[in-house]
């Protein structure tokens, strides 16, 4: 191959790149039409089943075309993410807000989550009043939607104080990490619409896009249905359940995970090897695990105390965790390889259905991590 041949090949690559970008632009124009349809019909941006079908088709097409799956998956992930941004822009246009602007009062509205929700709702054209410690609650009397965004220890008392002040056709809701207690308190304090919400994200997220929001309709009605749909139009994924099921799931998703993460962080502290020193030897998986542990310890301990102590299912999952640790410790301490293998295989069977997804997701994260300095 000479210099002329190389330049010819590069010219072909440039032409292909032009075609790829042109196809991406055409795809974006089609996505705009999809977004316009969703806007007219009040549909949510995020559709998990559609994205799962895209992922399956991507794997099949990559195999048929002789393209490695990692490249195909990365390309389609970028295109899908771009489609979310396009849809978000279309649905965020002034005419996108369905119906007239709503009057929303956020009690605890100058806290981090209250501020985040306030910004999102204002961006959709709604009128938001933020109330906090020392403010008069009189503003809730004119609100169509009242959101309680205070620490869990205060939520039930605030619900009891706020509920009697609301107009009959208003919606009372909250955004706490536990639902049974506060949903009961809201229902007792206010005879109108009551909706428990749990945004499964923190105040550092940039967008509602692809974020999960759990909804517990205690006393359903049109305003609650509208608010859930509005979160969907912002790009969130809504999961509907009842307060008791929610709290049981949170015992697994939050209590077990946070409890074990705090325990691992404390174990590392007790061992005494400096984090910086261990990072010199780290694998991507260890670095990822350490990142999750370190992330937790940058946050407010009171939040995690509330999550781990107030959940009615906390004792059950903590007992399961400590029993698992004690059992594993006894097997390893005794050098019981057969017992270790049996325990490992039992849990492996439990995770069998999730195994392929676990490998795919962790591989994607590892590939991202290894590119970091």
C-alpha positions in Angstrom: 0.0 0.0 0.0 1.3 3.4 -0.9 0.4 6.9 0.2 -2.2 7.2 -2.6 -3.9 4.0 -1.5 -4.1 5.3 2.0 -5.6 8.6 1.0 -8.2 6.7 -1.1 -9.2 4.5 1.9 -9.5 7.6 4.1 -11.7 9.2 1.5 -14.0 6.1 1.6 -14.0 6.4 5.4 -15.0 10.0 5.2 -17.8 9.2 2.8 -19.1 6.5 5.2 -18.8 8.9 8.1 -20.9 11.4 6.2 -23.5 8.7 5.5 -23.6 7.6 9.2 -24.1 11.2 10.3 -26.8 11.8 7.6 -28.6 8.7 8.8 -28.4 9.9 12.4 -29.9 13.2 11.4 -32.7 11.5 9.5 -33.4 9.3 12.6 -33.6 12.5 14.7 -36.2 14.0 12.4 -38.3 10.8 12.7 -37.9 11.0 16.5 -39.3 14.5 16.3 -42.4 13.2 14.7 -42.7 10.5 17.3 -42.3 13.2 20.0 -45.1 15.3 18.4 -47.4 12.3 18.5 -46.5 11.6 22.2 -47.2 15.3 22.9 -50.6 15.2 21.3 -51.5 12.0 23.0 -50.0 12.9 26.4 -47.6 9.9 26.2 -44.5 9.4 28.3 -41.0 9.8 26.8 -39.5 6.7 28.3 -40.7 3.3 27.0 -38.7 0.5 28.6 -40.3 -2.3 26.5 -39.4 -0.4 23.3 -35.8 0.1 24.3 -35.5 -3.6 25.3 -36.7 -4.5 21.8 -34.1 -2.2 20.3 -31.4 -3.9 22.4 -32.4 -7.3 21.1 -32.6 -6.2 17.5 -29.2 -4.5 17.9 -27.6 -7.7 19.0 -29.2 -9.7 16.1 -28.2 -7.1 13.5 -24.7 -6.8 14.8 -24.3 -10.6 14.5 -25.8 -10.6 11.0 -23.6 -7.7 9.8 -20.4 -9.0 11.4 -20.0 -6.0 13.7 -18.9 -6.6 17.3 -21.7 -6.2 19.8 -19.8 -3.7 22.0 -19.6 -1.2 19.0 -23.1 -1.8 17.9 -24.5 -1.4 21.5 -22.5 1.8 22.0 -23.7 3.3 18.8 -27.4 2.5 19.5 -27.1 3.7 23.1 -25.8 7.0 21.8 -28.7 7.2 19.3 -31.3 6.3 21.9 -30.0 8.8 24.3 -30.1 11.4 21.6 -33.7 10.5 20.8 -34.5 11.2 24.5 -33.0 14.6 24.3 -34.9 15.4 21.1 -38.2 14.2 22.7 -37.5 16.2 25.8 -37.0 19.3 23.8 -40.3 18.8 21.9 -42.2 18.1 25.1 -40.6 20.9 26.9 -41.9 23.5 24.4 -44.4 26.0 25.8 -47.3 24.4 24.1 -46.3 21.0 25.4 -47.8 21.5 28.9 -51.1 19.7 28.8 -53.9 22.0 30.1 -53.4 25.3 31.9 -50.5 25.9 34.3 -51.0 24.3 37.6 -50.5 26.0 41.0 -48.1 23.9 43.0 -47.0 24.4 46.6 -43.9 22.5 47.8 -43.6 22.3 51.6 -39.9 21.9 52.1 -39.4 23.6 48.8 -36.0 25.1 49.6 -34.5 21.8 50.4 -32.5 20.1 47.7 -35.2 17.8 46.3 -37.8 20.5 46.7 -35.7 22.9 44.7 -35.1 20.3 42.0 -38.8 19.5 41.6 -39.7 23.2 41.7 -37.3 23.9 38.8 -38.6 21.0 36.7 -42.3 22.0 37.2 -41.5 25.7 36.6 -39.8 24.7 33.3 -43.0 23.1 32.3 -44.9 26.3 32.8 -46.4 25.7 36.3 -46.6 28.2 39.1 -44.5 26.9 42.1 -44.5 28.3 45.6 -41.7 27.0 47.9 -42.5 26.9 51.6 -40.0 26.1 54.3 -39.4 26.5 58.0 -40.8 29.7 59.4 -43.1 30.3 56.4 -46.9 30.6 56.7 -48.7 27.6 55.3 -51.6 29.8 54.1 -50.3 29.5 50.5 -51.4 25.8 50.3 -55.0 27.0 50.5 -54.8 28.1 46.8 -52.7 25.3 45.5 -54.0 22.6 43.2 -51.1 20.3 44.1 -49.3 20.3 47.5 -46.1 18.3 47.7 -44.6 17.4 51.1 -40.8 17.4 50.7 -39.5 17.3 54.3 -37.4 14.7 56.2 -39.2 11.5 57.0 -39.2 12.1 60.7 -41.3 15.3 60.1 -43.5 14.2 57.2 -46.4 12.7 59.1 -46.7 15.8 61.4 -46.5 18.1 58.4 -49.2 16.1 56.6 -51.5 16.4 59.6 -50.9 20.2 59.7 -51.3 20.8 55.9 -54.2 18.5 55.1 -57.0 20.4 56.7 -55.9 23.6 54.9 -56.4 22.3 51.4 -59.3 23.0 49.1 -61.5 20.0 48.4 -60.4 19.4 44.8 -56.6 19.6 45.5 -54.0 16.8 45.5 -51.9 16.1 48.5 -48.7 14.1 47.9 -45.2 13.5 49.3 -41.8 12.4 48.0 -40.5 10.4 51.0 -38.5 7.1 50.8 -41.1 5.3 52.9 -44.8 5.3 52.1 -47.0 3.4 54.6 -46.8 5.9 57.5 -47.0 9.1 55.5 -49.6 7.9 53.1 -51.8 6.9 56.1 -51.2 10.3 57.7 -52.1 12.2 54.5 -55.2 10.1 54.0 -56.3 10.8 57.6 -55.6 14.5 57.3 -57.2 15.2 53.9 -60.4 13.6 52.4 -59.5 14.5 48.8 -56.9 13.1 46.4 -53.8 11.6 48.1 -50.8 10.3 46.2 -47.6 8.9 47.6 -44.5 9.5 45.4 -41.0 8.3 45.7 -38.5 9.7 43.2 -35.8 7.0 43.0 -33.0 9.5 42.5 -31.2 12.3 44.3 -31.0 16.0 43.8 -27.8 15.8 41.8 -29.5 14.4 38.6 -29.7 16.8 35.7 -32.9 15.6 34.1 -35.9 13.4 34.9 -35.1 11.5 31.7 -35.0 7.7 32.4 -35.4 8.2 36.1 -37.9 6.1 38.1 -40.7 7.5 40.1 -42.8 5.1 42.3 -46.4 6.2 42.6 -48.8 5.0 45.3 -52.3 6.2 44.6 -53.9 6.2 48.0 -57.0 8.1 47.0 -56.8 8.3 43.2 -58.2 11.1 41.1 -57.7 13.2 38.0 -55.1 15.6 39.4 -52.9 12.7 40.6 -53.3 11.0 37.2 -52.3 14.2 35.6 -49.2 14.7 37.8 -48.0 11.1 37.1 -48.5 11.8 33.4 -46.5 15.0 33.7 -43.6 13.2 35.2 -43.8 10.8 32.2 -43.8 13.8 29.8 -40.6 14.9 31.6 -39.0 11.6 30.7 -39.5 9.7 34.0 -40.6 6.1 34.2 -43.6 5.6 36.5 -44.0 2.5 38.6 -47.4 2.1 40.3 -47.8 0.1 43.5 -49.4 0.3 47.0 -47.5 1.7 50.0 -46.9 -1.7 51.7 -45.4 -3.3 48.6 -43.3 -0.2 48.1 -41.9 -0.4 51.6 -41.1 -4.1 51.3 -39.2 -3.4 48.0 -37.4 -0.5 49.6 -36.3 -2.8 52.4 -34.4 -4.8 49.8 -33.4 -2.0 47.4 -32.4 0.6 50.1 -32.0 -1.0 53.5 -30.1 -4.1 52.5 -27.9 -2.2 50.0 -27.2 0.8 52.3 -26.7 -1.4 55.4 -24.2 -3.6 53.6 -22.4 -0.6 52.0 -22.0 1.2 55.3 -20.7 -2.1 56.8 -18.1 -2.5 54.0 -17.0 1.0 54.4 -16.5 0.5 58.2 -14.7 -2.7 57.5 -12.2 -0.9 55.2 -11.7 1.7 57.9 -11.0 -1.0 60.5 -8.5 -2.8 58.2 -6.7 0.5 57.9 -5.2 0.3 54.4 -5.5 3.8 52.9 -7.9 4.2 50.0 -5.3 5.8 47.8 -2.9 2.9 48.4 -5.5 0.3 47.5 -6.5 2.2 44.3 -3.0 1.6 42.9 -3.7 -2.1 42.8 -7.4 -1.9 41.9 -9.3 -3.8 39.2 -12.2 -1.9 37.5 -14.8 -3.9 39.6 -13.1 -2.9 42.9 -12.8 0.7 41.8 -16.6 0.7 41.0 -17.5 -0.9 44.3 -15.3 1.6 46.1 -16.9 4.4 44.2 -20.3 3.4 45.5 -19.1 3.1 49.0 -17.3 6.4 48.8 -20.3 8.1 47.2 -22.5 7.1 50.2 -20.1 8.5 52.7 -20.2 12.0 51.1 -23.9 12.3 51.9 -26.1 13.1 54.9 -26.0 10.4 57.6 -29.4 11.3 58.9 -31.0 10.3 55.5 -29.5 6.8 55.7 -30.4 6.5 59.4 -34.0 7.3 58.5 -34.0 4.8 55.6 -32.4 1.9 57.6 -34.2 2.5 60.9 -37.7 3.5 60.0 -38.5 0.9 57.4 -40.8 -1.7 59.0 -39.0 -4.5 57.2 -35.6 -3.3 58.2 -35.0 -5.9 60.9 -35.9 -8.8 58.6 -33.4 -7.8 55.9 -30.7 -6.9 58.4 -31.1 -10.4 60.0 -30.8 -12.0 56.6 -27.6 -10.1 55.8 -25.9 -10.8 59.2 -26.9 -14.5 59.0 -25.4 -14.7 55.5 -22.2 -13.1 56.7 -22.0 -15.4 59.7 -22.7 -18.5 57.6 -20.0 -17.5 55.0 -17.5 -16.7 57.7 -18.0 -20.1 59.4 -17.5 -21.9 56.0 -14.4 -19.9 55.1 -13.0 -20.1 58.7 -13.4 -23.9 58.7 -11.8 -24.2 55.2 -14.9 -26.0 54.1 -14.5 -25.9 50.3 -17.5 -28.2 49.7 -19.7 -26.0 51.9 -18.4 -22.9 50.1 -19.2 -24.4 46.7 -22.7 -25.4 47.8 -23.5 -22.0 49.2 -22.1 -20.3 46.1 -24.1 -22.6 43.8 -27.3 -22.0 45.7 -27.0 -18.2 45.3 -25.9 -18.7 41.7 -29.2 -20.4 41.0 -31.1 -17.6 42.6 -29.3 -15.1 40.3 -29.5 -17.3 37.2 -32.2 -15.3 35.4 -30.4 -12.1 36.0 -26.9 -13.4 35.2 -26.8 -12.5 31.4 -28.0 -8.9 32.1 -25.6 -8.6 35.0 -22.7 -9.6 32.8 -23.8 -7.2 30.0 -24.4 -4.2 32.3 -21.2 -4.7 34.3 -19.1 -5.1 31.1 -20.5 -1.8 29.8 -19.6 -0.1 33.1 -16.1 -1.7 33.2 -15.4 -0.6 29.6 -16.3 3.0 30.7 -14.1 2.8 33.8 -11.0 1.5 32.0 -11.1 4.6 29.8 -10.8 6.9 32.9 -7.4 8.2 33.9 
